[in-house]
Amino acid sequence: MVLHPRYFRSIARLLFWASAVPVFLQGTVTNAAPDQRGKNIIRTASQGVDVYGLPVATLEALLSVKETRKARELLAQKGGLGKDNEGKILWISACLAVEGREDESVAEFEKIKHLENVNSYALARVAKAYCQIGNFARAKELCTLAISRGGQDCYDTRAACYDFEKHYVEAAADYERAAAVNPRYEGGYHGRAAREMLKANQPAKALALVDKAPQIRKGEPDCLLLLTKGECLEKLNRNAEAIAFFSKAMLALPAKKWVDESVLRTTVLRARAKTYEKMGRTVEAAADRQAIDKSSNEAADDFFRK
């Protein structure tokens, strides 16, 4: 069966941005109903204001749980500089970015003429919008500015920009910086850094990076990290070890039937089949390639039924 191009575009977007690690403000209320959740945040967050008179801690908390409507209501109440208040423009741009309205976010942000007082958290959201629309130079510029002001959740966005520009070593370095400042997600970041070094054709360094992931050190069943380590080993011609890790990755596939599972399954099978062929084990390679055809057809059928 021939897969529609829309299938591949959607999968590519999903895989890249689903892997991007969200950085949520610790301690916010996430189990309440949306309206109540927004009220709880407004009531409990610090009311410290910036130079524009805006309660930045509250706005950050609201955007971290995607309560953009409450954030807009708060912006309408605060600040005394009227419709031209650049602080408000920044936060409106950040709201649009969080809502996935990247073009509108960027258009709003371009109204700002002075960046000396911009909030690093809001700036990080806008930088991601620039990255999403393909303006990588501007996205990197804003990420660097946010980082210089203490915004530590911009490293992954800047790394994504480097990746799109095929600057893989720089991307890996930023993912490692992200791992250092976000220990909760360090395994994922080490894995992504390793994949960048694989793209840079530096498998030995990639292997050293993926081995830093806590899941690998503890032997936990993380499919993507196991796949990444297998690919590093295959590139180093340690083929028997690579097969072992690909097989572990197959056992660690997500149980839920959704597009990520099918894409991961196909990727692992393809990598293992390639390694079997290198080893001259043609029967096992053929079996994996048959499984790939079956998995791809099932995924395409599921996708177009939705």
C-alpha positions, 0 to 999 in steps of 0.5 A, a space after each residue: 500500500 502507498 502511504 499518503 504524504 500527509 501521514 509522514 508529515 504528521 508523524 514527523 511533526 508529532 515525533 519531534 515536538 512530542 519529544 520536546 520536554 515541557 517545563 512546568 512550574 512546580 507546585 501548580 494545581 493541575 487536577 482541578 477543573 480549568 476555571 477553578 484551576 486558573 482561580 487557584 493559581 491567581 489566588 496562590 501565586 506570588 503577586 510580584 510585578 515587573 516594570 510594566 506592573 504585570 504579575 509575572 509569577 501568576 502569568 507564568 503559572 497560568 501559561 505553564 498549565 495552558 490557562 491562556 484565557 485566564 492569563 488574558 483576563 489578568 492582562 486586561 486588568 493589570 498594567 497602566 500603559 494602555 494598548 501599547 504596553 510592550 509588556 502586555 504585547 509580549 504576554 499576548 504573544 506568549 499566549 498565542 504561542 502556547 495556543 499553537 497560533 505561531 504566526 499570530 504570536 510572531 506577528 504580535 511580538 514584532 510590534 515590540 521595539 524594546 527587548 531590554 525588559 522582556 520576561 524570559 519565560 514569555 520570551 521562551 514561548 515566543 522563541 518556540 513559535 519562531 522555531 515552529 514557523 522555520 525562522 531558526 535564526 530569530 528563534 536562536 536569538 531569542 533563546 540566547 537572550 532568554 538564557 542570558 536572563 536566567 531562562 533555563 527552559 530555552 536550551 531544547 528549543 535552541 537545540 531544535 533550531 540547530 538540528 533543523 539547520 543540521 548543526 548537530 554538534 551544537 544541538 547536542 551541546 544544548 541538549 546536554 545543557 538542558 539535561 544539566 538544568 532539568 534533572 527530572 528529564 535528563 534521560 530524555 535529553 541525554 538520549 536526544 543529545 546522543 541522536 544528534 551525535 549519531 547524525 554528526 557521524 560520531 557514534 562513540 561520543 553518542 554512545 557515551 551520551 546515551 549511557 549517561 541516561 539514568 534509565 540506561 544505567 539502571 536497566 529500565 525499559 525505555 524504548 527510545 533510549 534502548 533504540 538509540 544505544 543499539 544504533 550507536 553500537 551498530 555504527 561501531 560494528 558491535 552488531 551482536 550487542 546492537 541486536 540485543 538492545 534492539 530486541 530490548 527496545 521491542 519489548 519496551 514498546 508502549 502498550 497503547 496503540 497510537 501513532 508513536 508506538 507504530 513509528 517506534 516499532 517500525 524504526 526498531 524493526 528497520 534498525 534490527 533488520 539492517 543489523 541482521 543483514 550486516 551479520 549475514 542473518 538473512 532469515 531474521 532480517 526478512 522476518 523483521 522486514 515483513 513485520 515492518 510492512 504489516 506495522 506500516 499498513 496498520 498504522 496508515 489504516 488507523 491514521 486515515 480512519 481518525 
